[in-house]
Amino acid sequence: MKVLVFCEADGKNLGDAAIFQGLESLLHGNDLTKMMLGLPIKSSVLHTSGTTKGRSVFAFLKRYTLFYTTVTLLRLLAVKSLNLKSTIRNIKKNDIVIVGGGSLLINNNYVFPLSLSLITLLCKIYKKKYIILGCSTRPIDSSIAKSCIKYHVSNAAHIYMRDNLSINILKDYFNIREVSFIPDLALFNSIDIHNRDGNNIKEGRKVAINIMGRTTHGAFSKKNNIQKYKSAISETISFLVSKQYSVSLFTTGEDGDEELMLELAKATGLNSLHPKSTYALFDFIDGNDVIVSTRLHAGIISIARCKGVVPIIWDSKVKGFFESIQYDGQSIDLTDIDFSTIYTGIVNASPLKLNIDSYRKEIIDVIKK
């Protein structure tokens, strides 16, 4: 069967790349074509990571919702028009369309909402069914973005969200009754490891700490949270080294995380990795026993690779995922983080075994129908 997938797998976030690879594993034997849901990174004329002046202009424009939305729509159409023919051609030639997975049902400056509306319209025109698969959402303040996403979710043939929080939001905010659960698609990058040496980590085992840098929004946009996080990680490293643990640092490929990782690596003398591919990330995780994860997909991939995980909870999507898979290990809230809670989590960490075969069969049956 031919399947068209709208996703973010071609971006710099290796978590999104791992999601698509998991989907390829889930739908093994089917012919998959992928297309970017949002805008290519270099295409953004309102790119905000440059000068202070540029960020000020961006902030000014956002105050005027209608004008900002119009500019974003024009930008989106300008980029999408370059590949509109290929989008239409792919929708027409494929048997079914999948949107997912990841945090796609959100308002990221109107780009995803407007893109989702366009996909919905084209699927209706060419009479193609689409499935929302392995996605998450959050409450949306903008009435325009909310209307776009409601239009998209209301016309989907099937909806599978990756956490219970997102399921409840679709039901409460968008009045969508038929919503099912599927774990994050990156979990389908799983391997089988037999005869592991016990369940708990022991002194001398390998621990890798996933580092997340400052962001433009959320908990990691606040200076005091970043400082508390850095202090806790630094103290944890010192304590683990004193206890003869082998410790290393890594990111999941986001450029914004590399700076803090290198700063910590230089201060502590630890080895570090800023992977450029999912294969490098998988190999690195496979070489460790316990992963202290900050980025969501550092934890998800580690679970898929049969590693003990100590997740740092800094966002509702992270909390929602680990609650949805009934994670029974120790998680650490960012507001309560310190080296003692991290160390306790490391000592008690053990691989979490998930039965994902039932989800595989269900999704394949849905697509066939």
N, C-alpha and C positions, 0 to 999 in steps of 0.2 A: 504494500500500500504506500502511496506517496503522501508525505506529510510535510506541510509548511509550518515552520516554527518561527514565531516572532519572539525575540529574546534580546539579551544584552551580552551575548557570549563573545562578541568581538571587541568589547571594551577592555580597559586595563585591569578590571576587577577579576582576579582569578576565581573568586567564588562564583561569579556568573558563568565563567568558562567551565567550571566543575559541574554546575547545574546542567549545562547542555550535554556534557559528556555522560552525566548520569541518565539524562533522557535518552541519549543514544543507546546506552546499555539497557534501559527499560524497554525501548522499542526496537531491540535488536532484530534485524531481518527486514525492517521497513526502510523505505527510501526517504531520508530526511533532508530538507532544504532549510537553511536558517537565514533570517533577515533581521537586521537591527530594528528594535522597536523605537528607540529614541534617536537622538542626533549623534553623529560622529563627534568625538571630542573636539577636533580641530575646526568643526564647522560652526561652533557657537560664536556669534558676533557679540554676545553679551557675556563672554568669558570673564570670570570674576577673580581669578587667582593671580592677576597681574598687578597693576599699580593701584595705589590707594585711590587715585582719581577715578579709575575704572570701576572700582567697587562702590564708590560714592554715587556715580551715575546709575549703576545697577540698582542700588538701594532707593534712589530717588524715583526711578521708573516704576518700581514695585508698588509705590504708594498709590499709583493711578491704575487700578486694576484693569479697567476696560482698555486703556491705552497699552498697558504692558501685555495683556492677553493678545491684543491685535498684532503687536510687534512680534510676539512669540509665534503666533499663527503664521504670519508672513514669513518668518524665518524658517519655520517648520515646512511650509509649503515650498519655499525656495529650494530647500535641501531635498525634500521628498519628491519634488517634481523631476529631479534629476534621475530618480529611479522609480518613478510612478509606473512607467510602462513595465518594468521588470516585476514590480509588486503585483500589478494586475495579472501579468502573464503567469506568475507563480501561483497566485490564488486560483486562477482558472485551471491550471494543469494539475494541481494537487487534489487529492481526494478529500482531505480534511485539513483544517488549520488549528494549530495549538498556540496559545499565548502563554508563555511561561518558560521557566518559573522565576521566582525571586520577588523582590519588592517592586512590582510593576503597577499595582493598583493604587498609586500614590500621586500626589500633586508635586512633581519636581519642576516647579516653575512652568506648569501647564504642558510640558512636552509630552509626557506619557498620556495624560488625559486626552489631548488632541489627537495623538497617534492612535490611541485605542478607538476613538470615535471614527477615524478614517478607516481603520481595519473593519470595524463593524459595518460601516456603510458599504464598503466594497464586497464584503462577504454576503450581505443582503442582496446587492445588485447581481452578483454572479451565483447566488443560491448555493453558497458553501457554508457548511456548519463549522463552528469553531468551539474549542474547548479551552477553558481557563484551567491551567494545570500547575500545581505546586507554587501558587503565588501567595503573597500576603498584602495586607492593606492596613490603613490606620485612619482615624477620624480626619475628615477633610473640611476645612473651614470655607474655602472658596466655593460659592454656589455654581460657578461656571465649571470648575474642575469636577465637582460632585455630580453635576448633570451629565458631563461627558462619561464619567466612569459608570454611572447608573445606566446610561444608554448601552454601554458595553456589556455589563454583567447581566442586564435584563434580556439580552438577545443571545446569550451563550447557550449552547446545547447542553453542556455539563460544566460544573464548576467544582474544582478540587483545590482547597486552600491548604497551606502548609502548617497552620497553627489554629487552635481553637479561638484565640482572640480575634483573628481575621474572620473566622466563620461567624462569630457573634456580631461583628461590625457589619457584615453584609446583611445579616438578618435584621439588625436594629436600625441601621442608617439607610439601607437601600431596599429594605423589605423583600429580600431574596430568600425564599423558603428552602429551595432545594440546593443545599451546599454540602459537599462531602469533604472528608479529610484525607490528605495523603502527606507523608513526611517529605521534607525538602528533597528535591530530586537529586541533589549531590550525594545523598545517602546510597544511591544506586551505583556509586563508584566503590562498591564494597569488595573486600577480599576475605577469604577464609584463612584463619590462622588456628592451627590445632596445637594441642599440648603446650599451651603457654605456661611459663614458669610461675604458677601461682596467680592469685588475683590482685594482690597489693604490690605497690612499688616498694623496693628495698633500697637501703643505702648503697650508693654506687651506681644505681640505675640512671638512665638518661632522661632528663627533663628539658623540654623546649618551651619557651615562653613566647607567645604571640604578642607582638607590640602593635598598639594602635595609636596614631598621632592625633593631633588636634584637628577637629572638623569645623565646618561652617555652621553646623546646627546640632542640637541635641546636647547630651551630657558632656561630650568631649569638646564642645565649643566653649566650655566654661573653664577659666584659668585655674580656679581653685581645685576643680576635679582633676585636671591634668596634673597639677602639682602633687596632689594626694596619690594619684595613680603612679607617677614616677617614683615617689618616695617609697611606696609599698613594693614596687617591683625591684628597686635597688636594694632594699633591705632583704627581700626574699632571695635575691641572687647571692648576696653576701652570706646569708645563713646557709643556703644550700651548698655553696662552695665549701664552707667550713665543715659541713657534714659529709664531704667527699662525694657529692652528687656531680654528675657531668651535666652542665647547663649550657644551653645555647639560646640564641634569640632569632626570631624570624617574623616576617610580614607575610601577608597573603597577596602581595604584589602592588598594593596601592602606594603610589608615589608619596602621598602625604604621610604615610607611616614610616617611611625609610629614615627620615631625618631623626626622629626620636629613637628609633632602633640603633642607629649608628652612634648617637650620643651616649646611649646606655652601654653599648658594646665597647666604646672607647674608654668609658669610665671604669668598666669592670674587667676589661681584657677578654671578654667572651667572643666566641665565634658567632657570626650572624649570617643570615641569608635573606636576600630580597629576591624571591624567585621571579623569573620571567615567563614561566610556563607552569601549567598544572602538573606536568610530569616531574619537574624539579621540586614542586611543592609536595607531591605525593611521596617521592623518594626521601625527602627530608623528614617528613612525618613518620614514614615507615622505619626510619633509623632511630626513633626515640620511643620511650615507653609511656610517658605521661606528657600531655599537652595542657599548658595553662592558656586558655583561649580568651581573646578579647573580641576580635572580629567573629561574627557568627559562623562564617564558613570555615574558620580555623577549627572550631569545635565540631561542626558537622562532618567535615572531611576526616577528622581524627576518629570520630565514632565509626565512620564507614571503614576506616583502616584498622579497626579493632584496638584502639588505644584508650588508655585512661584519660579522662578529660576533666579539667577543673575550669568551668566557664565563669567568666566575669560578666555579670549582668549589668548592662548600662543602658539598655533600651527595651521597650516593650516587645519588639520583634524577637530579641534574644530570649527574654523571659518566656514569651509565648511558645517559642519552638521547644525549649527544654521541658516546659510543662506538658506540651502536647505529646511528646514521646515518653512521658512518665519517667524522666530522668531521676534516679534515686541517689545520685552522688551529691557531693557538696558543691553548691554554687555560691558565688560571692557577689553580693551587691556592691556596686561601685561606691556607694555612700558609706559602706562599712569595711572597705578594703584595708587590710594591713597584712604584714608578712606572716603573722601567726595563722590567720584564716587560710591564706594561700597554702602554707606548709601543711596544715591539717588536711586540706583537700588533696594535696599531692600524696600524702602518706596513705590515704584511704581510697585513692583512685583505682578503679578497675574497669576493664572493657565492658561496654554495654552491648548486649546482644539484642538486635532487633529483627523481627520476622517481617521482611519486606516482600516476600514472595506473593502473599495474598494481594498486595497492592498492584504488583506487576500483572497478575492475571486479570484483575478487575479493569485496569486501564486498557489492556490489550483487547478485552471483550467489548468495552465501550467504543473504542476506535473502530473495531470491525463492524459494529452495529451502525 
